[in-house]
Amino acid sequence: MAPDSPSDFSSTFNQLKEQLACPACHGELRLDPARLSCLQCGRAYPIRDGIPVLIAELQHPRD
């Protein structure tokens, strides 16, 4: 079952962070509230219904 909120994703992220990477540049990802952000290129990927949407074409620009 998927986590109910982005904050519920944090324990899953901590278990998987070594296996996850930015789909655009393969940089390291950081968990921010409601999204994953790339530390290398700055792209941000939303977390929807507890699932990160790691599609480069749908990424949000850096704030």
N, C-alpha and C positions, 0 to 999 in steps of 0.2 A: 504494500500500500504506500502511496506517495505521501510525503509530509503535507500537512494542511496549510502551512504558511512558509514564507521564505525563511523565517527564523528557525522553523523546524528542520530546514535543510542543513543547518550548520553542522550537526553531528555527522550526517552523511557526507558533507563536503570534507570534513576533517579526515574521514576514512579514505576518501577518494582523491584528495587534492594532488597527490603524486602522479595520478593517472590522467588527470584532466589538464587540458591545455587550450589556449586560445586557438580557435579554428583558423583564424586569419594569419597569425604570425608564430604560433606555437609557443607563445610566452606563458609565464606563470599567471594563474588566475587567483584573485583575492575575492573573498566573500564580503560583499557590502549588503546593506539592507535591501532586499528585493532584487538583487542582481549580482552577477559575477563580473568583475572588472579585470582586464588584462594589465599587468604591471609593466609590460613592455610597450605595447602600442596604444593603450588607453581605451580600447573598445570595451563596451559594457553590454552584457547579455542578461536579459530579464529572466527571472524565475517565476514561472506560471504554474499554479497548482502544485507547488513543491518540486517542479522539474525545470532545470536550467535549459533555456532555449539557446543552444550553441550553434547558431546559424549566422555566419558572418554577414549575410545580406540583410538580416533583421536587427543587427546590432544598433545600439544607441551611441550617438557621439559622446565624447568625453565632456563632462560638465565643467 
